[in-house]
Amino acid sequence: MELYNDDIDICLKLILVGDSSVGKTNILTKYTKDIFNEDNKATIGVEFGTKILLVKNHKIKLQIWDTAGQERYKSITLAYYRGSKGAFIVFDVSTRSTFNNVTKWIEDIRKNGDKDVYIILIGNKTDLIEREVTYEEGIKFAEMYSI
């Protein structure tokens, strides 16, 4: 069923944040286009994707903003936090430093985003054999920060 903007009941802005190379762009393209590309280039600034869902007879449009993880783009990406109803913080389970930086991403969201933004923690690259962050660590961290 093809949907147009006039048919949308609810439009939600969501953001993907996290360190560079944790897989934010692949999460976006897999979810919105069902495409996975192992050879993605680093995001410059911000990329954008949409997905339309039908939930209890309501047409919901998700606007998902994929932000660059590099520090040099921070001034650009912080502007996209405003108005977001959800934030996905992504870390790479095979690289401990990306998990260690999750606290910084939470602080950025809470400082620059809306007060009522929902934060979801995503441990990515779970298909890799080498792990530096366990599932239990991720759960404990999420519980500690109520995310």
N, C-alpha and C positions, 0 to 999 in steps of 0.2 A: 504494500500500500504506500503510494507516494504521498508525502506530507509537505505542505507548504507553510511558511511562517504564519499565515492567517489561521491555520488550523491548530497552532500550538497553544496549549492551555498554560504551561509553565515553562520558563526558560531559566536554567541554572548555570551559573558560571563556576567552573572548577579549575583548579590549577595543579600542575605537576611540578614539584620542586625536588631538589636534591643535588648532590655533587655531580660534576661532569662525568659522563661515561657509566652511569649507573643503570641506564636503560629506559629513561623516561620517554624518549621518542619512540622506541619500539613498543612500549606499553600503549602509547597513544595510537600508533598505526595499527597495531594488532586489534585493539578494541574497536576503533572506528572504521577500519577498512579490511580487517582480517588479513593483514599483510605483515610478514616478519622479514626484516632485512638485517643480516649480521654485519653489514658493512656501512652502517649509518655514520655520517659525518657529525661533528659537534654542532649543536644548535647555536645559531647566532641570534641573540636577542630572545625572540619568542616565536613559537609556531602555534598553530591553531587547528583543532579538529572538532567535528560535531557528531553527535549521535542522537537519534530520536527514539524514544522508548514509549511504549503504551503500557501504562500502569493503572489498573482499575478504571478503565475507560478515559483516562487523562493522557493527552499527548504531551510528553515532556521532552524538551530539547536540552541536551547537555552541550554546553560550550566548554571545551577542554583546552586550556592554555598550557602548552609545554614550554617551560622557561629554561633558559640556558643556565648551566650550573657553574660556569666560570665566574670568578669574582669580578672580572672586568665588565661584565654585563649587569651587575647587581643594581645599579641605578636605574636601568631600563626595566628590569624584571620586577622590582619592588612595586612599581605602579600597577602591575596586573593583579596584585594581591587584593586591592580594594574591590569590593563588590562580590568577591568569591564566597560561595556558600559552602564549598568543600575544598580541602587541600590534601593532596596525596604527597606525602614525603617518601621518596624512594631512596633506598640504599642498596648496595651490592653486598650480598652475604659472603662473597669471596674476598672482600676488601674492607678490613676493619675500620680504616680511616673514614670511610663513607658513613659507617654506623656511628662513629664517634662524633661526626658533624651534625647528626640529626637534631641535637639540642639547639644548635645555632639556627637551623631551619625553623624549628618550633618558635624560637624567640622572634625571628623575622616575621613569621605569619602573625603571631599575636601582637606584635608591635605595629605592623603595617596593614593588616587585614581587618575585616569586620570582627566585632566582638563575638558574634554567634557562629563563626566559621567552624565546621566540623573538620577534624584532622584525622587522617587515616595513614598509618605507617605501613609501607610495603617493602618487604625484603625481597629483592629481585635477584635473578640469576641463580635460582635454586636448582637448576639443572646441572650446574657445575659441581664437579666432585670436590674440589678444594673449598672448604668453608672456614671462614674466620669468625663468623657470627652464627650462633646457634638459634634455632627456632625459639627455644626457651628464653634466651636473652632478649629477643625481640618482643616476646609476650610480656616479660617482666618490665621492660622499658616502657612499652605502651601503657601498661597498667599504672606505672609510676607517674606518668604524665597525663593520665586520663584521656588518652587518644585511642 
